[in-house]
């Protein structure tokens, strides 16, 4: 069995991004349109694959996915990196960062991507206690610091699991991340 499929980039091999909840993630800004995102990401060496996902819920608005890929120094080619989701009239609403191949995203000094989940949860709990903030449970059952506005998931990396994250801004068109993100997000592996 070829286990290269689960190979993970080290932090030094990843782009280094910062996250400001509901505003920016790396070079991306929530609310920006697809073409602007493609142009911005191209400047960072990412190629874009665009997909029309059809109507968003029953609103009649169209939803698009743009997957951003970067040539990687690994022998196998697996899609990964960054998937952005856009809703007509709202622009960029969600950014899914892959735990194996995506950029390292940091918020408040906490590395969020490619982490052993229990270690990340410990760092977030410590941060919440030190700053007098509460922990919240996401609709998916994961814990996060109040105000971080992220959904965490895990994917296999060899014999362990590491974190991927969905960053989102529901704006005025949705109530939760589960209302704004397409179903495919919850099946990311």
GROMACS elastic network, one bead per residue, 0.5 to 0.9 nm:
[ bonds ]
;  ai    aj funct       b0    kb
    2     5     6  0.68338   500
    2     6     6  0.89625   500
    3     6     6  0.57613   500
    3     7     6  0.72461   500
    3   158     6  0.67429   500
    4     7     6  0.51234   500
    4     8     6  0.88475   500
    4    74     6  0.84735   500
    4    75     6  0.79931   500
    4    76     6  0.69509   500
    4   158     6  0.81723   500
    5     8     6  0.87434   500
    5    76     6  0.70062   500
    5    77     6  0.83211   500
    5    78     6  0.71639   500
    5   157     6  0.84525   500
    5   158     6  0.83934   500
    6   100     6  0.74143   500
    6   155     6  0.88758   500
    6   156     6  0.63387   500
    6   158     6  0.51850   500
    6   159     6  0.87619   500
    7    74     6  0.82786   500
    7   100     6  0.68710   500
    7   101     6  0.86510   500
    7   157     6  0.60025   500
    7   158     6  0.65048   500
    8    99     6  0.76664   500
    8   101     6  0.62916   500
    8   114     6  0.77225   500
    8   157     6  0.62296   500
    8   158     6  0.82729   500
    9    12     6  0.79819   500
    9    13     6  0.58809   500
    9    14     6  0.66639   500
    9    72     6  0.87810   500
    9    73     6  0.88125   500
    9    74     6  0.87133   500
    9    99     6  0.88043   500
    9   100     6  0.59958   500
    9   101     6  0.58102   500
    9   102     6  0.82539   500
    9   114     6  0.84071   500
   10    13     6  0.53498   500
   10    14     6  0.66862   500
   10   100     6  0.86821   500
   10   101     6  0.88971   500
   10   114     6  0.84457   500
   11    14     6  0.52266   500
   11    15     6  0.79641   500
   11    16     6  0.79691   500
   11   103     6  0.81387   500
   11   104     6  0.64359   500
   11   114     6  0.84241   500
   12    15     6  0.79463   500
   12    16     6  0.85498   500
   13    72     6  0.87703   500
   13    73     6  0.85599   500
   13   103     6  0.87060   500
   14   101     6  0.74789   500
   14   102     6  0.68405   500
   14   104     6  0.60248   500
   15    26     6  0.89563   500
   15    44     6  0.88140   500
   15   102     6  0.77682   500
   15   104     6  0.61794   500
   15   105     6  0.84561   500
   16    26     6  0.76872   500
   16   103     6  0.58163   500
   16   104     6  0.50734   500
   16   105     6  0.62219   500
   16   106     6  0.77595   500
   17    25     6  0.66661   500
   17    27     6  0.77212   500
   17   103     6  0.65197   500
   17   104     6  0.59761   500
   17   106     6  0.62882   500
   17   107     6  0.88868   500
   18    24     6  0.79717   500
   18    25     6  0.58888   500
   18    26     6  0.52728   500
   18    27     6  0.87679   500
   18   104     6  0.82585   500
   18   105     6  0.53472   500
   18   107     6  0.59382   500
   18   108     6  0.87324   500
   19    22     6  0.88138   500
   19    23     6  0.79621   500
   19    24     6  0.57745   500
   19    26     6  0.62995   500
   19   105     6  0.64766   500
   19   106     6  0.61221   500
   19   107     6  0.53040   500
   19   108     6  0.84651   500
   19   167     6  0.85626   500
   20    23     6  0.54607   500
   20    24     6  0.51446   500
   20    25     6  0.63169   500
   20    26     6  0.87896   500
   20   107     6  0.70409   500
   20   108     6  0.89805   500
   20   148     6  0.83241   500
   21    24     6  0.67029   500
   21    25     6  0.79147   500
   21   107     6  0.86108   500
   21   147     6  0.72114   500
   21   148     6  0.59095   500
   21   149     6  0.59198   500
   21   150     6  0.81622   500
   21   167     6  0.77340   500
   21   168     6  0.77842   500
   21   169     6  0.77253   500
   22    25     6  0.87416   500
   22    29     6  0.85781   500
   22    30     6  0.66013   500
   22    93     6  0.89422   500
   22   148     6  0.88290   500
   22   149     6  0.72356   500
   22   167     6  0.80927   500
   22   168     6  0.64280   500
   22   170     6  0.81283   500
   22   171     6  0.82276   500
   23    28     6  0.86329   500
   23    29     6  0.58525   500
   23    30     6  0.54957   500
   23    31     6  0.84469   500
   23   169     6  0.76908   500
   24    27     6  0.71218   500
   24    28     6  0.55983   500
   24    30     6  0.59433   500
   25    28     6  0.53022   500
   25    29     6  0.65166   500
   25    30     6  0.80217   500
   25    95     6  0.80745   500
   25   105     6  0.77107   500
   25   167     6  0.77980   500
   26    29     6  0.80907   500
   26   103     6  0.87349   500
   26   105     6  0.75850   500
   27    37     6  0.84695   500
   27    40     6  0.67763   500
   27    41     6  0.72358   500
   27    44     6  0.86064   500
   28    32     6  0.76203   500
   28    37     6  0.65117   500
   28    40     6  0.74234   500
   28    41     6  0.79117   500
   28    92     6  0.85146   500
   28    95     6  0.88818   500
   29    32     6  0.57231   500
   29    37     6  0.81998   500
   29    92     6  0.73421   500
   30    33     6  0.87948   500
   30    90     6  0.88149   500
   30    91     6  0.70723   500
   30    93     6  0.59407   500
   30    94     6  0.77370   500
   30    95     6  0.88794   500
   30   168     6  0.78118   500
   30   169     6  0.66855   500
   31    86     6  0.82105   500
   31    89     6  0.87931   500
   31    90     6  0.57508   500
   31    93     6  0.64402   500
   31   169     6  0.83989   500
   31   171     6  0.88901   500
   32    35     6  0.84703   500
   32    36     6  0.64744   500
   32    37     6  0.66858   500
   32    86     6  0.86108   500
   32    90     6  0.81407   500
   32    91     6  0.51140   500
   32    92     6  0.54018   500
   32    93     6  0.87662   500
   33    36     6  0.54668   500
   33    37     6  0.63666   500
   33    38     6  0.88655   500
   33    86     6  0.73810   500
   33    88     6  0.87908   500
   33    89     6  0.88987   500
   33    90     6  0.81856   500
   33    92     6  0.62559   500
   34    37     6  0.51020   500
   34    38     6  0.62057   500
   34    39     6  0.86934   500
   34    64     6  0.83093   500
   34    65     6  0.89128   500
   34    66     6  0.75928   500
   34    84     6  0.87166   500
   34    85     6  0.87582   500
   34    86     6  0.69257   500
   34    91     6  0.70478   500
   34    92     6  0.72603   500
   35    38     6  0.50435   500
   35    39     6  0.62151   500
   35    40     6  0.86101   500
   36    39     6  0.51639   500
   36    40     6  0.61613   500
   36    41     6  0.86020   500
   37    40     6  0.51083   500
   37    41     6  0.60165   500
   37    42     6  0.84200   500
   37    66     6  0.88601   500
   37    84     6  0.87722   500
   37    92     6  0.84020   500
   38    41     6  0.52835   500
   38    42     6  0.60196   500
   38    43     6  0.87545   500
   38    46     6  0.83179   500
   38    47     6  0.79490   500
   38    48     6  0.64129   500
   38    66     6  0.81226   500
   38    68     6  0.82369   500
   39    42     6  0.51962   500
   39    43     6  0.65807   500
   40    43     6  0.54014   500
   40    44     6  0.70761   500
   40    46     6  0.89634   500
   41    44     6  0.51351   500
   41    45     6  0.66110   500
   41    46     6  0.53943   500
   41    47     6  0.75575   500
   41    48     6  0.81605   500
   41    68     6  0.75201   500
   42    45     6  0.50053   500
   42    47     6  0.61267   500
   42    48     6  0.78347   500
   42    68     6  0.88306   500
   43    46     6  0.73877   500
   45    69     6  0.84797   500
   45    70     6  0.63527   500
   45    71     6  0.83423   500
   46    68     6  0.55604   500
   46    69     6  0.52523   500
   46    71     6  0.79868   500
   47    67     6  0.81693   500
   47    68     6  0.55242   500
   47    69     6  0.52721   500
   47    70     6  0.62405   500
   47    71     6  0.86557   500
   48    66     6  0.62631   500
   48    67     6  0.56646   500
   48    69     6  0.64796   500
   49    65     6  0.81979   500
   49    66     6  0.55470   500
   49    67     6  0.51399   500
   49    68     6  0.65266   500
   49    69     6  0.79762   500
   50    64     6  0.72922   500
   50    65     6  0.59225   500
   50    67     6  0.64861   500
   50    68     6  0.88620   500
   51    63     6  0.88913   500
   51    64     6  0.57305   500
   51    65     6  0.51754   500
   51    66     6  0.62732   500
   51    67     6  0.83450   500
   52    55     6  0.88763   500
   52    62     6  0.75773   500
   52    63     6  0.64613   500
   52    65     6  0.65195   500
   52    66     6  0.87842   500
   53    56     6  0.79749   500
   53    62     6  0.71305   500
   53    63     6  0.53492   500
   53    64     6  0.51869   500
   53    65     6  0.67162   500
   53   182     6  0.88703   500
   54    60     6  0.88439   500
   54    61     6  0.81686   500
   54    62     6  0.53269   500
   54    63     6  0.57869   500
   54    64     6  0.73819   500
   55    58     6  0.71409   500
   55    59     6  0.73306   500
   55    60     6  0.54537   500
   55    61     6  0.54534   500
   55    63     6  0.59798   500
   56    59     6  0.61494   500
   56    60     6  0.63460   500
   56    61     6  0.53761   500
   56    62     6  0.55031   500
   56    63     6  0.54457   500
   56    87     6  0.72077   500
   56    88     6  0.86558   500
   56   180     6  0.85851   500
   56   182     6  0.83542   500
   57    60     6  0.72289   500
   57    61     6  0.78950   500
   57   179     6  0.87742   500
   58    61     6  0.79657   500
   59    62     6  0.85552   500
   61    87     6  0.66343   500
   61    88     6  0.53937   500
   61    89     6  0.76387   500
   62    86     6  0.83385   500
   62    87     6  0.59371   500
   62    88     6  0.53032   500
   62    89     6  0.88404   500
   63    85     6  0.70123   500
   63    86     6  0.55661   500
   63    88     6  0.62293   500
   63   182     6  0.87496   500
   64    84     6  0.81577   500
   64    85     6  0.56817   500
   64    86     6  0.51289   500
   64    87     6  0.65332   500
   64    88     6  0.81775   500
   65    83     6  0.66852   500
   65    84     6  0.56386   500
   65    86     6  0.64614   500
   66    82     6  0.83854   500
   66    83     6  0.57849   500
   66    84     6  0.51921   500
   66    85     6  0.65202   500
   66    86     6  0.81215   500
   67    79     6  0.86219   500
   67    80     6  0.79184   500
   67    81     6  0.76323   500
   67    82     6  0.58377   500
   67    84     6  0.62104   500
   67    85     6  0.87184   500
   68    80     6  0.77890   500
   68    81     6  0.62403   500
   68    82     6  0.51639   500
   68    83     6  0.61007   500
   68    84     6  0.78464   500
   69    72     6  0.88164   500
   69    79     6  0.70953   500
   69    80     6  0.64144   500
   69    81     6  0.55802   500
   69    82     6  0.68863   500
   69    83     6  0.87753   500
   69   102     6  0.87857   500
   70    80     6  0.85812   500
   70    81     6  0.72504   500
   70   101     6  0.89566   500
   71    74     6  0.87267   500
   71    77     6  0.87035   500
   72    75     6  0.82930   500
   72    76     6  0.88206   500
   72    77     6  0.80695   500
   72   101     6  0.82623   500
   73    76     6  0.89297   500
   74    77     6  0.74631   500
   78   101     6  0.89388   500
   79   101     6  0.86418   500
   80    83     6  0.79400   500
   80    97     6  0.81732   500
   80    98     6  0.59299   500
   80    99     6  0.86777   500
   80   100     6  0.76346   500
   80   101     6  0.57435   500
   80   102     6  0.66927   500
   81    96     6  0.83223   500
   81    97     6  0.60141   500
   81    98     6  0.51868   500
   81    99     6  0.81103   500
   81   100     6  0.78263   500
   81   103     6  0.69518   500
   82    95     6  0.68463   500
   82    96     6  0.56900   500
   82    98     6  0.62372   500
   82   101     6  0.84280   500
   82   102     6  0.59280   500
   82   103     6  0.78320   500
   83    94     6  0.82195   500
   83    95     6  0.57558   500
   83    96     6  0.50568   500
   83    97     6  0.66399   500
   83    98     6  0.82329   500
   84    92     6  0.69176   500
   84    93     6  0.77672   500
   84    94     6  0.58113   500
   84    96     6  0.63612   500
   84    97     6  0.87886   500
   85    91     6  0.82136   500
   85    92     6  0.58784   500
   85    93     6  0.59141   500
   85    94     6  0.51290   500
   85    95     6  0.63942   500
   85    96     6  0.83304   500
   85   181     6  0.75167   500
   85   182     6  0.81713   500
   86    89     6  0.87633   500
   86    90     6  0.71374   500
   86    93     6  0.55803   500
   86    94     6  0.71524   500
   87    90     6  0.53480   500
   87    91     6  0.54221   500
   87    92     6  0.67479   500
   87    93     6  0.68117   500
   87   180     6  0.87207   500
   88    91     6  0.61629   500
   90    93     6  0.70506   500
   90   171     6  0.80432   500
   90   172     6  0.89452   500
   90   173     6  0.79357   500
   92    95     6  0.78631   500
   92   168     6  0.85687   500
   92   169     6  0.82360   500
   93   167     6  0.84241   500
   93   168     6  0.56022   500
   93   169     6  0.53221   500
   93   170     6  0.64033   500
   93   171     6  0.79575   500
   93   180     6  0.72184   500
   93   181     6  0.79549   500
   94   166     6  0.66659   500
   94   167     6  0.56358   500
   94   169     6  0.65700   500
   94   170     6  0.82490   500
   94   177     6  0.83042   500
   94   180     6  0.76112   500
   94   181     6  0.65536   500
   95   165     6  0.81729   500
   95   166     6  0.56127   500
   95   167     6  0.51215   500
   95   168     6  0.63365   500
   96   102     6  0.88685   500
   96   164     6  0.74711   500
   96   165     6  0.58290   500
   96   167     6  0.63798   500
   96   168     6  0.86403   500
   96   185     6  0.74239   500
   97   100     6  0.89469   500
   97   101     6  0.82081   500
   97   102     6  0.52993   500
   97   103     6  0.69730   500
   97   104     6  0.85112   500
   97   105     6  0.83880   500
   97   113     6  0.74458   500
   97   164     6  0.58026   500
   97   165     6  0.54970   500
   97   166     6  0.64388   500
   97   167     6  0.80751   500
   98   101     6  0.56595   500
   98   103     6  0.77964   500
   98   113     6  0.74603   500
   98   114     6  0.79452   500
   98   155     6  0.86177   500
   98   163     6  0.80003   500
   98   164     6  0.50488   500
   98   165     6  0.70700   500
   98   166     6  0.89754   500
   98   188     6  0.83101   500
   98   189     6  0.84490   500
   99   102     6  0.59316   500
   99   103     6  0.83400   500
   99   104     6  0.85044   500
   99   112     6  0.88935   500
   99   113     6  0.52926   500
   99   115     6  0.77077   500
   99   153     6  0.87671   500
   99   154     6  0.75471   500
   99   155     6  0.68722   500
   99   156     6  0.88294   500
   99   157     6  0.85280   500
   99   162     6  0.60959   500
   99   163     6  0.52496   500
   99   165     6  0.74945   500
   99   189     6  0.88526   500
  100   103     6  0.89927   500
  100   113     6  0.81581   500
  100   114     6  0.60623   500
  100   155     6  0.79777   500
  100   156     6  0.84241   500
  100   157     6  0.69737   500
  100   162     6  0.76434   500
  100   163     6  0.84167   500
  100   164     6  0.78886   500
  101   114     6  0.84639   500
  102   105     6  0.86716   500
  102   113     6  0.76043   500
  102   114     6  0.83793   500
  102   164     6  0.83922   500
  103   113     6  0.74563   500
  104   111     6  0.67500   500
  104   112     6  0.69404   500
  104   113     6  0.53844   500
  104   114     6  0.75276   500
  105   110     6  0.83347   500
  105   111     6  0.59872   500
  105   112     6  0.56628   500
  105   113     6  0.60646   500
  106   109     6  0.58751   500
  106   110     6  0.53004   500
  106   112     6  0.58878   500
  106   113     6  0.80874   500
  107   110     6  0.53230   500
  107   111     6  0.68268   500
  107   112     6  0.74517   500
  107   148     6  0.80127   500
  108   111     6  0.86138   500
  108   127     6  0.85121   500
  110   120     6  0.79176   500
  110   123     6  0.69895   500
  110   124     6  0.75203   500
  110   127     6  0.86415   500
  111   114     6  0.83237   500
  111   115     6  0.75610   500
  111   120     6  0.77188   500
  112   115     6  0.65813   500
  112   120     6  0.68749   500
  112   152     6  0.86455   500
  112   163     6  0.71333   500
  112   164     6  0.76404   500
  112   165     6  0.72735   500
  113   120     6  0.89367   500
  113   162     6  0.75281   500
  113   163     6  0.54212   500
  113   164     6  0.54775   500
  113   165     6  0.67375   500
  114   117     6  0.86073   500
  114   154     6  0.86658   500
  114   155     6  0.88617   500
  114   157     6  0.86893   500
  114   161     6  0.84301   500
  114   164     6  0.64420   500
  115   118     6  0.83280   500
  115   119     6  0.69040   500
  115   120     6  0.61577   500
  115   154     6  0.88865   500
  115   161     6  0.79977   500
  115   163     6  0.51787   500
  115   164     6  0.82295   500
  116   119     6  0.54740   500
  116   120     6  0.64456   500
  116   121     6  0.88369   500
  116   154     6  0.83674   500
  116   160     6  0.75891   500
  116   161     6  0.60493   500
  116   163     6  0.63662   500
  117   120     6  0.51689   500
  117   121     6  0.61355   500
  117   122     6  0.85942   500
  117   152     6  0.86189   500
  117   153     6  0.82586   500
  117   154     6  0.70589   500
  117   161     6  0.72769   500
  117   162     6  0.60343   500
  117   163     6  0.57978   500
  118   121     6  0.50876   500
  118   122     6  0.61481   500
  118   123     6  0.87189   500
  119   122     6  0.50806   500
  119   123     6  0.63244   500
  119   124     6  0.87271   500
  120   123     6  0.50937   500
  120   124     6  0.62305   500
  120   125     6  0.85980   500
  120   163     6  0.82305   500
  121   124     6  0.50614   500
  121   125     6  0.60604   500
  121   126     6  0.85532   500
  121   142     6  0.89669   500
  121   143     6  0.70890   500
  121   144     6  0.74173   500
  122   125     6  0.50792   500
  122   126     6  0.61298   500
  122   127     6  0.85605   500
  123   126     6  0.51494   500
  123   127     6  0.61611   500
  123   128     6  0.86396   500
  124   127     6  0.50054   500
  124   128     6  0.60932   500
  124   129     6  0.86441   500
  124   135     6  0.82312   500
  124   143     6  0.85647   500
  124   144     6  0.67008   500
  124   145     6  0.61401   500
  125   128     6  0.50559   500
  125   129     6  0.62241   500
  125   130     6  0.85878   500
  125   134     6  0.84989   500
  125   135     6  0.70708   500
  125   143     6  0.88057   500
  125   144     6  0.80489   500
  125   145     6  0.72559   500
  126   129     6  0.52354   500
  126   130     6  0.61066   500
  126   131     6  0.85926   500
  127   130     6  0.51462   500
  127   131     6  0.60950   500
  127   132     6  0.83923   500
  127   133     6  0.79842   500
  127   145     6  0.78956   500
  128   131     6  0.52867   500
  128   132     6  0.58065   500
  128   134     6  0.58505   500
  128   135     6  0.66872   500
  128   145     6  0.60504   500
  128   146     6  0.79663   500
  129   132     6  0.51775   500
  129   133     6  0.62686   500
  129   134     6  0.75451   500
  129   135     6  0.89962   500
  130   133     6  0.78481   500
  131   134     6  0.88935   500
  133   145     6  0.69675   500
  133   146     6  0.64092   500
  133   147     6  0.87365   500
  134   144     6  0.86701   500
  134   145     6  0.61890   500
  134   146     6  0.56255   500
  135   143     6  0.62856   500
  135   144     6  0.55495   500
  135   146     6  0.55475   500
  136   142     6  0.81547   500
  136   143     6  0.55103   500
  136   144     6  0.54759   500
  136   145     6  0.61285   500
  136   146     6  0.57929   500
  137   140     6  0.76877   500
  137   141     6  0.54768   500
  137   142     6  0.54368   500
  137   144     6  0.64631   500
  137   145     6  0.88078   500
  138   141     6  0.51171   500
  138   142     6  0.53287   500
  138   143     6  0.62220   500
  138   144     6  0.72432   500
  138   150     6  0.83445   500
  138   151     6  0.66480   500
  138   152     6  0.86260   500
  138   176     6  0.88763   500
  138   177     6  0.85541   500
  139   142     6  0.76035   500
  139   151     6  0.85018   500
  139   176     6  0.79152   500
  139   177     6  0.79056   500
  139   178     6  0.69616   500
  140   143     6  0.89884   500
  140   151     6  0.76741   500
  140   152     6  0.84574   500
  140   153     6  0.87355   500
  140   178     6  0.83641   500
  140   186     6  0.85682   500
  142   151     6  0.73092   500
  142   152     6  0.65902   500
  142   153     6  0.79250   500
  143   151     6  0.85203   500
  143   152     6  0.81970   500
  144   147     6  0.84086   500
  144   148     6  0.68302   500
  144   149     6  0.79704   500
  144   150     6  0.72111   500
  144   151     6  0.77465   500
  144   152     6  0.81418   500
  145   148     6  0.56092   500
  145   149     6  0.81472   500
  145   150     6  0.88665   500
  146   149     6  0.74277   500
  147   150     6  0.86084   500
  148   167     6  0.87821   500
  149   166     6  0.86785   500
  149   167     6  0.65246   500
  149   168     6  0.65449   500
  149   169     6  0.76713   500
  149   177     6  0.85063   500
  150   165     6  0.65443   500
  150   166     6  0.55651   500
  150   168     6  0.65864   500
  150   177     6  0.81935   500
  151   164     6  0.85428   500
  151   165     6  0.56172   500
  151   167     6  0.67007   500
  151   168     6  0.83589   500
  151   177     6  0.75373   500
  152   163     6  0.64781   500
  152   164     6  0.59060   500
  152   166     6  0.63762   500
  152   167     6  0.89040   500
  153   162     6  0.81514   500
  153   163     6  0.55235   500
  153   164     6  0.52442   500
  153   165     6  0.60859   500
  153   166     6  0.81709   500
  153   186     6  0.80734   500
  153   188     6  0.79586   500
  153   189     6  0.85691   500
  154   161     6  0.58576   500
  154   162     6  0.52166   500
  154   164     6  0.57688   500
  154   165     6  0.84269   500
  154   188     6  0.83730   500
  154   189     6  0.72243   500
  155   160     6  0.84371   500
  155   161     6  0.52865   500
  155   162     6  0.55260   500
  155   163     6  0.64116   500
  155   164     6  0.70454   500
  155   188     6  0.75496   500
  156   159     6  0.71432   500
  156   160     6  0.59466   500
  156   162     6  0.63944   500
  156   163     6  0.89335   500
  156   189     6  0.70883   500
  157   160     6  0.53598   500
  157   161     6  0.54087   500
  157   162     6  0.63640   500
  158   161     6  0.76917   500
  164   188     6  0.84787   500
  164   189     6  0.87240   500
  166   177     6  0.84546   500
  166   181     6  0.87113   500
  166   185     6  0.79720   500
  167   177     6  0.86077   500
  168   171     6  0.89899   500
  168   177     6  0.65859   500
  168   180     6  0.81715   500
  168   181     6  0.82238   500
  169   174     6  0.88365   500
  169   176     6  0.88318   500
  169   177     6  0.78106   500
  169   180     6  0.84072   500
  170   173     6  0.61568   500
  170   174     6  0.50679   500
  170   175     6  0.63507   500
  170   176     6  0.64636   500
  170   177     6  0.66319   500
  170   179     6  0.80502   500
  170   180     6  0.62323   500
  171   174     6  0.65695   500
  171   175     6  0.81519   500
  172   175     6  0.77242   500
  173   179     6  0.87717   500
  173   180     6  0.78402   500
  174   177     6  0.77230   500
  174   178     6  0.86536   500
  174   179     6  0.55887   500
  174   180     6  0.58209   500
  175   178     6  0.81791   500
  175   179     6  0.62591   500
  175   180     6  0.78295   500
  176   179     6  0.52154   500
  176   180     6  0.66949   500
  176   181     6  0.87998   500
  177   180     6  0.52343   500
  177   181     6  0.58432   500
  178   181     6  0.55700   500
  178   182     6  0.77785   500
  178   183     6  0.82111   500
  178   186     6  0.88320   500
  179   182     6  0.80860   500
  181   184     6  0.81568   500
  181   185     6  0.66396   500
  181   186     6  0.85161   500
  182   185     6  0.59236   500
  182   186     6  0.79543   500
  183   186     6  0.57330   500
  183   187     6  0.72437   500
  184   187     6  0.52816   500
  184   188     6  0.66756   500
  185   188     6  0.54124   500
  186   189     6  0.88293   500
